[in-house]
Amino acid sequence: MSNVLQNPSLRHRFAPLLKGFDGPLAFGVFLLACAGLLIMYSSGFANGARFVDHGRNMLLAGFIMFIVAQVPPQRLMALAVPLYTIGVALLVAVALFGLTKKGARRWLNVGVVIQPSEIMKIAMPLMLAWWFQKREGQLRPLDFLVAGLLLIVPLGLIVKQPDLGTAILVLSAGLAVIFFAGLSWFLIVPPILLGLVGVVLIVVFEPTLCADGFRWPLLHDYQQQRICTLLDPTRDPLGKGFHIIQGMIAIGSGGFWGKGFMQGTQTHLDFIPERTTDFVFAAFGEEFGLVGNLLLIGSFIFLILRGLAIAVEGPTLFARLLAGSITLSFFVYAFVNMGMVSGILPVVGVPLPFISYGGTAMVTLGLGLGILMSVAKAKQLVQS
């Protein structure tokens, strides 16, 4: 025993760092990572670097998860206000003198080119969880109003860029915290009903609303076109409707069992646009069929349920709100991506977690997982 204490092995040195890591959560992520590497090898075969880069991005995300998991939730709470403030300041800087690419001003050159809106995916739930933790036990309607303002300011700056995909993710993360903090159903149900009525009206009056020359208020032209294309992709089958049509053809042609690994014709004949990023789910569905899609969806459900279980058992209100928001962000990522590829939601730039290629998104996912691991470790330390 004395020899172990004086000359600890590598295993004994790392044991305290690994203690408390949530095994089921890690297993769920492992399943998704394997699926991501498998389909990335196939869909990115024409670009061999994609598979290697995807693996590197996963390792980076895993390293970030490991580091963040060592930070107790109390210290994460101390980062909330500075990170939120820096994020908003950078968004203002983007609006004033950001870089413009393909008609969108989303990037900032600070020696390296960064996309500040990505910061808000983590900063927003941190800030709102911090706010409700400070108001614990004395919440008033005014506190929810302040939380709404904290959400609206950066959200408005992101929408103005415009970046609808990131705006949806930031909005969902913020609303999740507000909901879990105890927002009354009397304030939740009316907007949902109003949204459903709006969807019905758009479907009913689609010929008029999508007619040439008709402009919708509050939306950019390309956003209006995405909604109209969703309602009728055949309106422009070789242009704006091409993505949705090819995605649905690929998923449908996969049938029950799929065409087999590396056998996807839509994928390898370049019919699926963005087949390694936004539309990777179509490539997966073509090669692995309904069975593969159900297993993939099941893995996401397992991950989300485990994340919610960690949130429920969080030692503090801040930890519970933060873990719950991060978990529901994973759900929104997956639901929006699968929905747009399947033709039930408009096409927006939202990746499929752990499956789509992309370094920035993978880093954000690693941060989120690290936060969940941190909350899980804090729970075990409190119990012990």
Order of alpha helices (4+ residues) and beta strands (2+ residues): alpha-alpha-alpha-alpha-alpha-alpha-beta-beta-beta-alpha-alpha-alpha-alpha-alpha-alpha-alpha-alpha-alpha-alpha-alpha
